[in-house]
């Protein structure tokens, strides 16, 4: 799972840098709103991009307790680990 989390971190860094114009390095300890200064629109862009890249669905319930980049990494990695089985079954 650690390598899955690393892949998620790489994608979060890409999105925050390219899509949200964040000029600095993104670390797992960064708070999404306080440190990265993401507002609701920025959080939505980040969530949608992660959903599209990892082919997952994130719900409002999933976001409870997600405050830092590390929290988001773990959530997306866990969702991505669940989803391939469901996606593989319906991808014929």
C-alpha positions as CSV (number, residue, x, y, z in Angstrom):
1,X,0.0,0.0,0.0
2,X,2.9,2.3,0.6
3,X,3.7,2.4,-3.2
4,X,0.0,3.2,-3.9
5,X,0.2,6.1,-1.5
6,X,3.4,7.3,-3.2
7,X,1.6,7.2,-6.6
8,X,-1.2,9.2,-5.1
9,X,1.2,11.8,-3.7
10,X,2.9,12.2,-7.1
11,X,-0.6,12.8,-8.7
12,X,-1.6,15.3,-5.9
13,X,1.6,17.2,-6.5
14,X,1.0,17.3,-10.2
15,X,-2.6,18.5,-9.8
16,X,-1.8,21.1,-7.2
17,X,1.1,22.4,-9.3
18,X,-0.4,22.3,-12.8
19,X,-4.1,22.8,-12.2
20,X,-4.1,24.9,-9.1
21,X,-0.8,26.9,-9.7
22,X,0.8,26.1,-6.3
23,X,4.4,27.1,-6.6
24,X,5.9,25.1,-3.7
25,X,6.5,21.5,-2.9
26,X,3.6,19.6,-1.5
27,X,4.2,17.3,1.5
28,X,2.0,14.8,3.3
29,X,1.9,16.9,6.4
30,X,0.5,20.0,4.6
31,X,-3.1,20.9,5.6
32,X,-5.2,21.2,2.4
33,X,-6.9,24.5,3.4
34,X,-4.4,26.1,5.8
35,X,-1.1,25.3,4.1
36,X,-2.1,24.9,0.5
37,X,-4.8,27.6,0.7
38,X,-7.3,25.5,-1.2
39,X,-10.9,26.8,-1.1
40,X,-14.0,24.8,-2.0
41,X,-13.3,25.2,-5.7
42,X,-9.7,24.0,-5.3
43,X,-10.7,21.0,-3.3
44,X,-13.3,20.1,-5.9
45,X,-10.7,20.3,-8.7
46,X,-8.3,18.2,-6.7
47,X,-11.0,15.6,-5.9
48,X,-12.3,15.4,-9.5
49,X,-8.8,15.1,-10.9
50,X,-8.0,12.3,-8.5
51,X,-11.3,10.5,-9.2
52,X,-10.5,10.7,-13.0
53,X,-6.9,9.6,-12.7
54,X,-7.5,6.7,-10.3
55,X,-11.0,5.8,-11.6
56,X,-12.6,6.0,-8.1
57,X,-15.5,7.8,-6.5
58,X,-15.1,10.1,-3.5
59,X,-18.2,10.9,-1.5
60,X,-18.9,13.6,1.1
61,X,-18.7,10.9,3.7
62,X,-15.2,10.0,2.5
63,X,-14.0,13.5,3.1
64,X,-14.8,13.5,6.8
65,X,-11.5,13.6,8.7
66,X,-9.5,14.4,5.6
67,X,-7.5,17.5,6.5
68,X,-4.0,16.9,5.3
69,X,-2.4,15.7,2.0
70,X,-1.4,12.5,3.9
71,X,-5.1,11.9,4.9
72,X,-6.1,12.3,1.2
73,X,-3.2,10.0,0.1
74,X,-4.4,7.2,2.4
75,X,-8.1,7.7,1.4
76,X,-7.4,7.6,-2.4
77,X,-5.0,4.7,-2.1
78,X,-7.6,2.7,-0.1
79,X,-10.3,3.5,-2.6
80,X,-8.1,2.7,-5.6
81,X,-7.2,-0.7,-4.0
82,X,-11.0,-1.5,-3.7
83,X,-12.0,-0.2,-7.2
84,X,-10.0,-2.3,-9.6
85,X,-12.1,-5.4,-8.7
86,X,-15.4,-3.6,-9.3
87,X,-14.1,-1.9,-12.5
88,X,-12.6,-5.2,-13.8
89,X,-16.0,-6.9,-13.4
90,X,-17.8,-4.3,-15.5
91,X,-15.2,-3.6,-18.1
92,X,-16.0,-6.3,-20.6
